[in-house]
Amino acid sequence: MPKARLALRIATICLCISLASLAYPGRTASNSLESYDGCGMEGDARGPAVQALNRLKNRYIPPQPEQIDRAITLAAMLAPGRDTGRWKVKQGAEIIGFVFDVKVGGIESTNCHARAVEQRDTHIEIILDPMAGFRARRVIVEVTPRWRAIMEAQGVDWSTRALRDRLLGRWIKVRGWMLFDMEHQNESENTAPGRERNWRATAWEIHPITSIEVVQRPAR
């Protein structure tokens, strides 16, 4: 084989490997995001329960198509009743909803109590009806710093500001992992019904989000 052709083939193979690494970061370099900005998968949590929760929040490999549970919809997540065991954290989901708000997440153990905006989660509040956005009818889906970095490597800006500019007041389809955030179950209508300080419908989230798409309002 001529040297020029061999060099071209090698370059093509290397490019394909590089692109695959960006699309599926955990498959070609499984430990590449085990630590991000000096923060491990467990964050700086001390208790084993929160450490396990943080490992789920910090997942950086997307759910595969066969892991997506098509029965999980925004309406199903909003359904009333104690929902602690309604789904499993090994399930992926893809839901459509209207973006009520996009904001910087809190200073949390999952991100080693980082204060910089880019090192904190992005909270996206989605609702089923744009005319009924009261707090107990909201579902939270979250972008994590690891997924922000993954998308940045692909030339996509998932900063909180960019997501707010792009998504606020629009219908979106989000895909990612199901997560029951036990730290918020006493602030969720389904697990703490009637509490004045409830600011969400359920402690179930899509967290982390692994893809976001702006879509048309679904037909009723």
Secondary structure, DSSP 4 states (H G I P E B T S, - for coil): --HHHHHHHHHHHHHHHHHHHHHSHHHHSTTTTSEETTEETTTT--SHHHHHHHHHHT--SPPPGGGB-TT--HHHHH--S--TTSS-TT-EEEEEEEEEEEEE----GGGTT--SGGGS-EEEEEES-TT---GGG-EEEEE-HHHHHHHHHTT----HHHHHHHHTTSEEEEEEEEEE-GGGGGGBTTTSTT-TT--BS-SEEEEEEEEEEEEPPPP-
